[in-house]
Amino acid sequence: MSAYQVCPTAKLEKLLLSTDGSEFSEGAVRESINLAKTCGSKLYTVSVIEVNPEFVALAPQVVKKFEKETRVHLESIKTRASNEGVDCEIIAHEGEEPFQYIVDEAAKNNVEMIIMGRRGRIGLKRLMMGSVTARVIGYAPCKVLVVPKAAKVTYKNILVATDGSKYSEAASREAISIAKRTGSDLIVLSVATKDENLPAAKRSVNEVKKIAEKEGIRIEVLTTKGMPYEVIVKTAKEKDAGVIVVGSYGRTGIKRLLMGSVTARVIGHAECPVLVVKS
């Protein structure tokens, strides 16, 4: 039984699930199948074994073991998807930069959304975002839904964070569109780091409020002063948000990730899924 009553986005024909077979991918696996079922989407599922030529030469038997485990994991997802009536194509890659394979598959298959866990096998045992997830968000050609392992996407309450930039304008448009389709309540939050920034924060939320009210959406606007990521995460918990919608700054000219430190920290600490929208 799908957890979604209505597809949250008008066009969601193709989804890409990225999984490394670890426990941290489970939330993404579950939610991608639910979403594909509700929206009638094709689901591409990709898993990348991170190896380099030296490792392959030195430990071919270990690589073969990884390949077998990956194939079993992908087939198990295909079976789960099939049981829910979802068309699922599985893809396995081996290489040094997992994020590049994920982004390339998203572009090649013209997917509208990538769904992945917050972190993978490698990472500190604390709330944080893994480097693969961070790089996928930085380079993805589409929006990215990051799902912590125990989280479920719900659309009763949607929280969108805005700072008035073109990046958060794209996030606000997406949040309004989802709220309209799903009948959600929308919470619009802008956090100022200094007192003198509060008037601009109020202007930001009021701009979103005007558009949302025209669409007949129930909306609550909040402005406050503090550390933006801390306030966003705390507000999402207090307001029981089923998803946080944020913008992404994409990449810089020197090809390193500049997602925006607020977005990165929100993803790293939020208990609910985070939808990152590209401008």
N, C-alpha and C positions, 0 to 999 in steps of 0.2 A: 504493500500500500504506500503510495507516494505521500510525502509530507506536505506537498504543495497542492493547493486547490486550483490555482491559476498560474499560467506562465508569467513570470515577472517582467519579461521583456518581449517587445513585439516581434523581434527577429532573433531567434536563437536556434537556428537550424543545425549548427555544428558546435560541439563542445570538445575541448581537449582536457583530459584528466592526466596530470603528471603524478606518477607514484614511484617510490623507490622500494616499495615492499615493506617498509618499516611501519611500526605502530602509529607513527606521526602522520601517515598518509590516510589512515582509516576514515577520518572525518570527510576528507576530500572525496574518497571513493564512494562513500554512502551518499553524500550530497550531490555528486555528479550524476549518479544513477537516478536519484529522485528527480533532479532537474530535467534530465534527458527524457524521463518518462512523462513528466507533466507537459513539457514543451514539444514533445515529438521530435527531439533532436537526435542526430547521429552523434555517437560518442566515440571519439578517438582516445585510446589509452596508451600513453607512452611511458616507458621505463628506460633509463639510461644507466648502464653499468660504467662507473667511472674508473677507467684504467688508462695507462699509457703504454707505448710499445715496449718499454723496458720491463714493465711488470708482466706483460703478456709473454715475453721471451723467457723471463725467469721463472714464472709460476703458471704455466699453461693449464695445469690441472685445477688450480684455484679458480682461474677464469672460467673454465668449463663448468665448475660447480656453481659459480655466480650465474652463468648463462642458464643453467637448468632451473635454478631457484627463480630466476626472473620469469622464465617461460611459464612455470607452474603458477606463479603469482598472477601473471597477466591472464592466463587461461581461467583462473578462478574468478577474476573480475568479469571476464567475458560471460561466464556462466551466470554469475549474479545478475548482470545486465540483461541477459537473454531471458532469465526467469521473470523479469519485470517488463518484458516486451521491448527492450531497448536494443537497437542495432549498434553493436560495439565492434570496432576494429582495433586490434592490438598491434603495437609497434615497439620493437626493442632496438636499442642502439648501444654501441660501446664507444667510449672516447674520453677525452680529457676534460671537456667543458660541457657538462650535462645541460646547463642552461641554453647553450647554443642549439643543441638538438631539439630542445623543447620549443624554443622560439621559432626555429626553422619549420618544424612540423605545424605549428600554429599558422604560420604564413602560407605554407604550401597547401594546406587544407582549408584555408579561408575560414578559420573558426571565429566565432564571435566572442568566446570567453575561454580562458584557461582556468582550471580549478586545481588547486594544489594545497598541500599541507604547509604549515608555518615553517617547519624545519624538517631535516631528514636525519639519517643515521648519524651524521657527523655534526657535532655541536655541543655546546656546554649544556649541562643539565639544569638549565634555568629557562625562564620565559624569554625567548629570543627568536629572532628570525634567521633562518639559515641563509648562507650565501647564495645557494641556487635559487631559492625563492626571491631573494633581493634582486638578483641579476635578471631573472625572468621578468619581474615587474618593470625593471629599468628598460628592457629591450623589447618587450612584447608588443605585437602590432594591434593588440586588442585589450579589453578589460581583463582583470585577473581577480578571481575570488579566492581568498586565502582562508582556509578552514582549519582551526585548531582541532586536534584529534577527537575531543569530546563534544565539540560544538555542533549545533544544528541551525540551519538557516530558517528563520521564521520572519513573517512580514507583518506582524501585528504593529510593531513600532520600528520605524527606520530612523537612524540618526545620521545626519549629514553634517560634516564639519566644513565650514567655509572661512576663507580669509579674504574673499573678494577678488582673488586672482583668477586668471582665465582657467587655471587648472581646477580650482574649486567650483567655478561656474559650470564646468563639464560635469563634475560630481553632483552638483545641485540639480541640473537638468535630468540626470539619470535617476536620482532619488525621487524627484517629482513624478517622473514617468512610471517608476516601479510602484509608488504609492497610489497613483491613479488606477493602475491595472489591478492591484491587489487589495485596494480599499484600506490601505495602512494609514496609521497616524504618522505624521512626519515631525521629527524634532530637528530644528536647525540651530546649530551651535557655532558661535564665533568666540574665540578666546584671545584676549589682548594680553600682551606680556607687560605693558606699562599703562598707567592711567591715561596718558595722552592718546593711546590707541583705541580706547573704548568707543569714541564716537564713530570711528571707521568700522569697528566690529558691529555696532548697531546698524549702520548703513548696510553692511553686508547681509545680515540676517533679514532686514526689512525688504531688501531687493528680492530675496528668495520667497519671503512671505507673500509679497504681492503676486508673484507668478503662481505660487501654489494655491492661493485663495481663488484666483481666477479659474483654476482647474477643479475647484470644489473639494480640496483636500483639507482635512483637519490638521492644523499645524500649531506647534508650540515653538516660540523663538527664545533663545537663551544667549545672553552675553555675560561674560565674566572675565576677571583678571586671574592669571595664573600661568603655570607651565602647560602649554597647549595639549601635549599628548596625555599628561596626567588627568587633566580636566575632561578630555574626550573619553578616555577609558572609564573614568569614575562615573561620568554622566551616562554612558552606555549601560553600565551595571545598574545604576539607580533607576533608570527609566526602562529597564528590561528590554533594551534594543535587541532585535533579532539579527540585525546586520548594521554595520557602520559603513557609510559610503564616503570615500575620500578621493582626492585627486592625486596625480603623480607628476612629478617634475621631469620624468623621462631621463634621458642621458645627456651628458655634457659633450662638448666637442672633443675632449680627450678620452672618450670612450670608457669612462668609469661611471658607476651608478651615481646619479644624484636624484634619488626618489624624493628627497625632502626628508629631513630628519624627523619631522613630526609624523609623517605617514609611516616611516620605518618603525618608529617607537610605538605608534598605535598598534600596528600589526604585531609587534613583539610582545605587547602586554595585554591586548584585549582578550576577553574570554569568549566573545562571539565572533562569527566570521566577519571579514573585512573585504569589501568590494572596492578595488582600486580602478578608477576610471581614467583613461588616457584622454588628453584634450585634443 
